Amino acid sequence: MRLYGNNPVLERLKTKPQSIRRITLQEGHPDAGYFQKKARQWGIPVVIVPRSKILKMARSANTQGVIFDVDDFVYTPFGEALTWAKKKKATLIFLDELTDPQNLGGMIRTMACLGDFVIVLPTHKSVAVTEAVLRVACGGDNYVKVSKVSNLGQAIRQSKEEGYWIAATVVQGGAPLTGVAFPDLCGLVIGSEQKGVRPVLLKLADKEVTVSMAQPRMSLNVAHAVTVVIYEIIRQKGRRA
Protein backbone atom coordinates (compact mmCIF):
# COMPACT_ATOMS: atom_id res chain seq x y z
CA MET A 1 0.00 0.00 0.00
CA ARG A 2 1.03 3.61 -0.47
CA LEU A 3 0.52 6.70 1.62
CA TYR A 4 0.52 10.13 0.00
CA GLY A 5 0.81 13.60 1.45
CA ASN A 6 2.28 15.18 4.57
CA ASN A 7 -0.33 14.37 7.24
CA PRO A 8 -0.66 10.62 6.57
CA VAL A 9 3.09 10.05 6.25
CA LEU A 10 4.06 12.15 9.26
CA GLU A 11 1.53 10.33 11.46
CA ARG A 12 2.82 6.98 10.20
CA LEU A 13 6.42 7.98 10.96
CA LYS A 14 5.38 8.96 14.48
CA THR A 15 3.24 5.93 15.32
CA LYS A 16 4.25 2.95 13.15
CA PRO A 17 7.65 3.56 11.51
CA GLN A 18 8.32 -0.20 11.44
CA SER A 19 5.51 -0.58 8.87
CA ILE A 20 7.25 1.69 6.33
CA ARG A 21 9.10 -0.15 3.55
CA ARG A 22 10.35 2.75 1.40
CA ILE A 23 10.17 6.53 1.24
CA THR A 24 10.06 8.28 -2.13
CA LEU A 25 10.74 12.03 -2.11
CA GLN A 26 10.45 14.60 -4.84
CA GLU A 27 13.69 16.39 -5.67
CA GLY A 28 13.99 19.55 -3.62
CA HIS A 29 11.41 18.52 -1.01
CA PRO A 30 11.64 21.09 1.83
CA ASP A 31 11.53 18.41 4.54
CA ALA A 32 13.95 15.99 2.85
CA GLY A 33 16.44 16.29 5.70
CA TYR A 34 13.85 15.32 8.30
CA PHE A 35 12.62 12.31 6.32
CA GLN A 36 16.16 11.13 5.65
CA LYS A 37 17.09 11.44 9.33
CA LYS A 38 14.06 9.39 10.39
CA ALA A 39 14.72 6.88 7.63
CA ARG A 40 18.27 6.28 8.85
CA GLN A 41 16.95 5.82 12.38
CA TRP A 42 14.59 3.05 11.28
CA GLY A 43 16.61 1.60 8.41
CA ILE A 44 14.14 2.69 5.75
CA PRO A 45 15.45 3.18 2.19
CA VAL A 46 14.90 6.62 0.65
CA VAL A 47 14.61 7.30 -3.08
CA ILE A 48 14.84 10.82 -4.55
CA VAL A 49 13.00 11.23 -7.86
CA PRO A 50 11.95 14.09 -10.16
CA ARG A 51 8.46 15.53 -9.93
CA SER A 52 7.40 13.74 -13.12
CA LYS A 53 8.14 10.36 -11.51
CA ILE A 54 6.19 11.26 -8.37
CA LEU A 55 3.17 12.26 -10.47
CA LYS A 56 3.33 9.02 -12.42
CA MET A 57 3.56 6.93 -9.26
CA ALA A 58 0.67 8.73 -7.60
CA ARG A 59 -1.79 8.44 -10.51
CA SER A 60 -3.16 11.98 -9.99
CA ALA A 61 -3.26 11.83 -6.16
CA ASN A 62 -1.96 14.91 -4.34
CA THR A 63 1.32 13.64 -2.86
CA GLN A 64 2.81 16.93 -1.65
CA GLY A 65 6.07 15.46 -2.90
CA VAL A 66 6.24 12.37 -0.67
CA ILE A 67 5.13 8.74 -0.97
CA PHE A 68 5.51 5.97 1.59
CA ASP A 69 5.32 2.31 0.62
CA VAL A 70 3.88 0.63 3.70
CA ASP A 71 2.65 -2.76 4.87
CA ASP A 72 -0.96 -3.64 4.10
CA PHE A 73 -3.45 -2.45 6.70
CA VAL A 74 -3.69 -4.80 9.67
CA TYR A 75 -7.19 -5.42 11.02
CA THR A 76 -7.57 -6.06 14.75
CA PRO A 77 -9.28 -9.38 15.58
CA PHE A 78 -12.73 -8.55 16.92
CA GLY A 79 -12.30 -10.40 20.22
CA GLU A 80 -9.10 -8.47 20.90
CA ALA A 81 -10.72 -5.18 19.88
CA LEU A 82 -13.76 -5.83 22.11
CA THR A 83 -11.55 -6.56 25.13
CA TRP A 84 -9.61 -3.33 24.52
CA ALA A 85 -12.82 -1.35 23.97
CA LYS A 86 -14.39 -2.56 27.20
CA LYS A 87 -11.26 -1.65 29.16
CA LYS A 88 -11.06 1.81 27.58
CA LYS A 89 -14.86 2.33 27.50
CA ALA A 90 -14.46 2.90 23.78
CA THR A 91 -17.44 3.21 21.47
CA LEU A 92 -18.10 0.44 18.95
CA ILE A 93 -19.16 1.50 15.45
CA PHE A 94 -20.77 -1.24 13.36
CA LEU A 95 -20.92 -0.28 9.66
CA ASP A 96 -23.62 -2.18 7.80
CA GLU A 97 -22.78 -2.56 4.09
CA LEU A 98 -21.04 0.81 3.76
CA THR A 99 -19.29 0.84 0.36
CA ASP A 100 -17.85 4.34 -0.14
CA PRO A 101 -14.13 4.66 0.74
CA GLN A 102 -14.46 8.42 1.09
CA ASN A 103 -17.06 7.99 3.83
CA LEU A 104 -15.00 5.40 5.69
CA GLY A 105 -11.89 7.56 5.49
CA GLY A 106 -13.82 10.57 6.77
CA MET A 107 -15.21 8.56 9.69
CA ILE A 108 -11.79 7.29 10.68
CA ARG A 109 -10.39 10.82 10.66
CA THR A 110 -13.27 12.10 12.80
CA MET A 111 -13.02 9.25 15.29
CA ALA A 112 -9.28 9.73 15.67
CA CYS A 113 -9.95 13.36 16.57
CA LEU A 114 -12.79 12.74 19.03
CA GLY A 115 -11.81 9.76 21.16
CA ASP A 116 -11.56 5.99 21.48
CA PHE A 117 -13.47 4.01 18.85
CA VAL A 118 -13.51 0.60 17.23
CA ILE A 119 -14.93 0.24 13.72
CA VAL A 120 -16.42 -3.14 12.84
CA LEU A 121 -16.83 -4.02 9.15
CA PRO A 122 -18.46 -7.08 7.60
CA THR A 123 -16.26 -9.11 5.28
CA HIS A 124 -18.86 -9.05 2.48
CA LYS A 125 -20.67 -6.15 0.79
CA SER A 126 -18.48 -3.62 2.53
CA VAL A 127 -15.68 -1.20 1.87
CA ALA A 128 -12.24 -2.23 3.12
CA VAL A 129 -9.33 -0.08 4.32
CA THR A 130 -7.68 0.82 1.02
CA GLU A 131 -5.22 3.47 -0.15
CA ALA A 132 -8.17 5.72 -0.96
CA VAL A 133 -9.47 5.35 2.60
CA LEU A 134 -6.05 6.11 4.08
CA ARG A 135 -5.73 9.30 2.00
CA VAL A 136 -9.00 10.65 3.39
CA ALA A 137 -8.25 9.45 6.92
CA CYS A 138 -5.16 11.72 6.98
CA GLY A 139 -3.33 9.56 9.51
CA GLY A 140 -6.38 8.76 11.64
CA ASP A 141 -5.93 5.08 10.79
CA ASN A 142 -3.06 5.00 13.28
CA TYR A 143 -5.46 5.77 16.16
CA VAL A 144 -8.66 3.86 15.34
CA LYS A 145 -8.92 0.08 15.57
CA VAL A 146 -10.73 -1.60 12.69
CA SER A 147 -12.03 -5.16 12.79
CA LYS A 148 -13.55 -7.38 10.12
CA VAL A 149 -16.17 -10.00 10.97
CA SER A 150 -18.04 -12.55 8.88
CA ASN A 151 -21.31 -11.90 10.74
CA LEU A 152 -22.07 -8.38 11.92
CA GLY A 153 -25.14 -9.53 13.85
CA GLN A 154 -23.08 -12.04 15.82
CA ALA A 155 -20.53 -9.34 16.64
CA ILE A 156 -23.33 -7.12 17.96
CA ARG A 157 -24.69 -9.99 20.09
CA GLN A 158 -21.22 -10.68 21.45
CA SER A 159 -20.84 -7.01 22.36
CA LYS A 160 -24.16 -7.02 24.20
CA GLU A 161 -23.09 -10.10 26.15
CA GLU A 162 -20.07 -8.06 27.28
CA GLY A 163 -22.33 -5.28 28.58
CA TYR A 164 -22.57 -3.00 25.56
CA TRP A 165 -25.75 -1.05 24.89
CA ILE A 166 -26.44 -0.72 21.17
CA ALA A 167 -28.15 2.08 19.25
CA ALA A 168 -28.98 2.07 15.54
CA THR A 169 -29.40 5.16 13.41
CA VAL A 170 -32.53 5.56 11.30
CA VAL A 171 -33.50 8.47 9.06
CA GLN A 172 -36.97 8.81 10.56
CA GLY A 173 -38.93 7.47 13.49
CA GLY A 174 -36.14 7.03 16.01
CA ALA A 175 -35.70 8.79 19.32
CA PRO A 176 -34.30 12.32 18.90
CA LEU A 177 -30.53 12.19 19.35
CA THR A 178 -30.38 14.84 22.08
CA GLY A 179 -32.93 12.95 24.16
CA VAL A 180 -30.99 9.69 24.23
CA ALA A 181 -28.77 8.82 27.21
CA PHE A 182 -25.72 6.95 25.93
CA PRO A 183 -23.97 4.80 28.56
CA ASP A 184 -20.20 4.52 28.70
CA LEU A 185 -20.29 1.09 27.08
CA CYS A 186 -22.24 1.84 23.93
CA GLY A 187 -22.20 0.85 20.30
CA LEU A 188 -23.67 2.37 17.18
CA VAL A 189 -24.97 0.60 14.08
CA ILE A 190 -24.75 2.69 10.91
CA GLY A 191 -26.32 1.69 7.60
CA SER A 192 -25.60 2.73 4.03
CA GLU A 193 -27.14 5.90 2.61
CA GLN A 194 -29.15 3.86 0.11
CA LYS A 195 -30.62 1.15 2.37
CA GLY A 196 -29.99 2.19 5.96
CA VAL A 197 -29.53 -0.43 8.66
CA ARG A 198 -30.90 -3.82 7.66
CA PRO A 199 -34.00 -4.94 9.62
CA VAL A 200 -32.20 -8.01 10.98
CA LEU A 201 -29.72 -5.70 12.72
CA LEU A 202 -32.34 -3.18 13.82
CA LYS A 203 -33.93 -5.97 15.86
CA LEU A 204 -30.71 -6.30 17.84
CA ALA A 205 -30.56 -2.60 18.77
CA ASP A 206 -31.63 -1.37 22.20
CA LYS A 207 -32.67 1.96 20.73
CA GLU A 208 -33.26 3.53 17.32
CA VAL A 209 -31.90 7.07 17.04
CA THR A 210 -32.66 9.84 14.55
CA VAL A 211 -30.78 13.07 13.89
CA SER A 212 -33.52 15.65 13.44
CA MET A 213 -33.34 17.80 10.29
CA ALA A 214 -34.43 21.45 10.07
CA GLN A 215 -35.54 20.74 6.49
CA PRO A 216 -37.55 17.50 6.33
CA ARG A 217 -36.53 16.67 2.76
CA MET A 218 -32.83 17.07 3.52
CA SER A 219 -30.50 14.43 4.96
CA LEU A 220 -26.88 14.26 6.02
CA ASN A 221 -24.14 12.38 4.24
CA VAL A 222 -23.49 9.22 6.28
CA ALA A 223 -20.03 10.35 7.40
CA HIS A 224 -21.45 13.69 8.56
CA ALA A 225 -24.30 11.95 10.37
CA VAL A 226 -21.81 9.74 12.19
CA THR A 227 -19.87 12.84 13.25
CA VAL A 228 -22.98 14.37 14.80
CA VAL A 229 -23.91 11.21 16.71
CA ILE A 230 -20.47 10.32 18.01
CA TYR A 231 -19.87 13.90 19.10
CA GLU A 232 -22.99 13.64 21.26
CA ILE A 233 -21.75 10.32 22.67
CA ILE A 234 -18.35 11.81 23.52
CA ARG A 235 -19.99 14.92 24.97
CA GLN A 236 -22.08 12.82 27.34
CA LYS A 237 -19.07 10.74 28.39
CA GLY A 238 -17.10 13.89 29.08
CA ARG A 239 -19.90 15.27 31.21
CA ARG A 240 -19.77 12.17 33.42
CA ALA A 241 -15.98 12.12 33.71
N, C-alpha and C positions, 0 to 999 in steps of 0.2 A: 504494500500500500504506500501511497505518497501523501505527504502533508505539504500544503502550499501556504505561503504568507506568514507574516511575522508572529501574530498571536498564536496560531496553532503550534508553530515550531518552537517558539520560546517556552510555551507551557510544557511541551514534551521534553525539552532539554532540562527543565526544572524538576519535572516529576518522574519521568521514565526514560532517562538517557540510555539505559541499557537496551531499549527497544529500537534504537536508531541504528540503521545499517550503513547509511551513506548520507553525506550532506553535499548538495550541489549548490554552488553560489554563482551568481552572475558577476562577471568581471566588474570591479569597481564598487562592489557592494559596501555601503558605509559601515556595516557592522561585521565585516569579514574577519577582523582581528578577534572579536569576541567569539564568533563561531569557531574559528580555528583553535583558539585557546581551549574552549570546551571540548572540541573534538579530540585534541591531544590528551586531555584529561581522561576521556572515556575510550580512547583507542578507535575513534570513528574516522574513516577515510573522508577526505574533503576533495571535491573536484571543482575547479574554477572553469567556467564556460562562458562564451559570449552570450549576449542577450538573445540572439537568434536561436541558440540551442535551448535556452530556458523556455522560450515561447513554444518551441516545437515539443518539448517534453511535457509542458503543461496543458497542451491542447486547449488553449484559450482561457484557462483559469488564471486568475490574478495571483501571481506568485510573490510579488514584491521582491523578486530577485533571489528567492531561496526555496529549495525543495528538499525535503527529507524523505528518504526511503526508509520505511519503518516496518516492523513486524505487523502481521495481520492483527486486527482487533481481537482481543481475548475476552470472551464472555465469561461472566462469573456464574458458576453453577448455582441454580436457584436455592438449593438447601443452604449453601454457604452464604448467599446474599440475604436470605431470610434471617439467619442467625445474626448476621451483622446488623441488619435493619432493626431487629428487636432490641438488640443491645444499645444501639444509637437512637432508638425511637425515630427511625427514618420512615419516610412516607413511601409506600409502594405504589407505583404507577403501572397499571396493566393496560397495554395498548392493543385494542381489538381490531385486527386487520387494517392497521394504518399502513399505507403504501407509499407515501410521499417522503423522500429523503430530506427535502427542505424542512418539512414539519418536524421530523424526528431530530434533525440537527438543531433547529430552533429550540425545541423542548430541552434538549441536553444542555444547551448554553444557559437557558433560564434556570434550570434546576441547579446547575453548578453555582450560579450566582446566589440562589436563595437559601440553600440548605442541604440537608442529607436526603437523598432520594435513591430508590432502586427502580429502574425501568424493566418491565417484564414483557418480552415479545414472544408471540407464538412462532414456531418454526415454519409454518405454512401461511400463505396469503398475508405476508407481512414484509415490510421493509426491513433490511438488515443494516448494520453499521458499515457503511461504505465510505469511499473517499469523499463522495459528495456530502454525506452526513458530517464527516469530520471537518470539512471546510466551513460549513454553516455553524457547527458547534464551537468553533474558534478556541479550541483547547479545553472546552468543558468536558470532553470525553475522559479527561484525566481525573475527574472528580465525581463522576456519576457511574455507579455500577449498573451494568446492563446484563440481564439474563435472558436466555432463550429456553422455552419450554414447549413440549409437544402438545400439551393440553392446558390451555389458559384457565379453564374452569377448575381443573384439579389444583392448579397453583393457587387460585383464589380460595378454594376450600382448605388447602393446607395452611394458608395464611390465617384464615379464620380460626382454625384449630390452635394456632399459636397466639390467639388473642387479638388479632387485627379486626377492626371494624371497617367495613367496605362500603364506599359510596360509588354510584355510577352516574355519569352525567347524561342528561337527556335534554333535548332542545326545548321541549315544552312539557308541562305537567309535573315536574319535580318540585321538591321543596326549594324555596328561594335560597340562594347560596348564603346570604348574610344571616339567615335564620337557622342555619345548621350548625350544631356544636360538633366539631371534629375532635375526637380523642387523640391522645399522643400516638397511639398505635392505630394508624388509619391507612387505608389504601383507596385508590381511585381507579375506576375503570373508565377508559376513554375509547369511544368508537370512532370509526372513520366519518368524514364529513358527508359521504354519500349515504351510508346505511345506519350510522350510529352504533350503539352497543347492541349486540345480538340479544334477542329475548332470552336465550338459554343462560347468558351471563347476567342479565338484569335480575333474573330470579335469585341469583346468589347474593345480590347487593342488599345491605341493610337499609340503604336509603337511596332514593333517586334525587338528584340535585340539578337545578336549572339556574343558569346565569340569566337574569332578567335583562331584556333589551328595551331601550327607550323607544326604538322603532320596531314594531312587531314583525315586519317583513324582513328585517335585517338579522344577520347572524355573524358570529365571530369565526374567523379561521380557527381550525382546531388547535394549532399551537398557541394562538392568542387566548383562546378559551382556557387552555390548560394553565397559562400564566396567571389568569385571573383567579382560578380556583386554588392553585397551590400557594399563591400569595396569601389568600385568606386562611389556608391551613397553617402556614408559617406564622402569620400574624397571631392566630389564636394560641399557638404553641408558645410564642414569645410572651404573650400576656400572662401565661401560667408559670413561666420560668421564674 
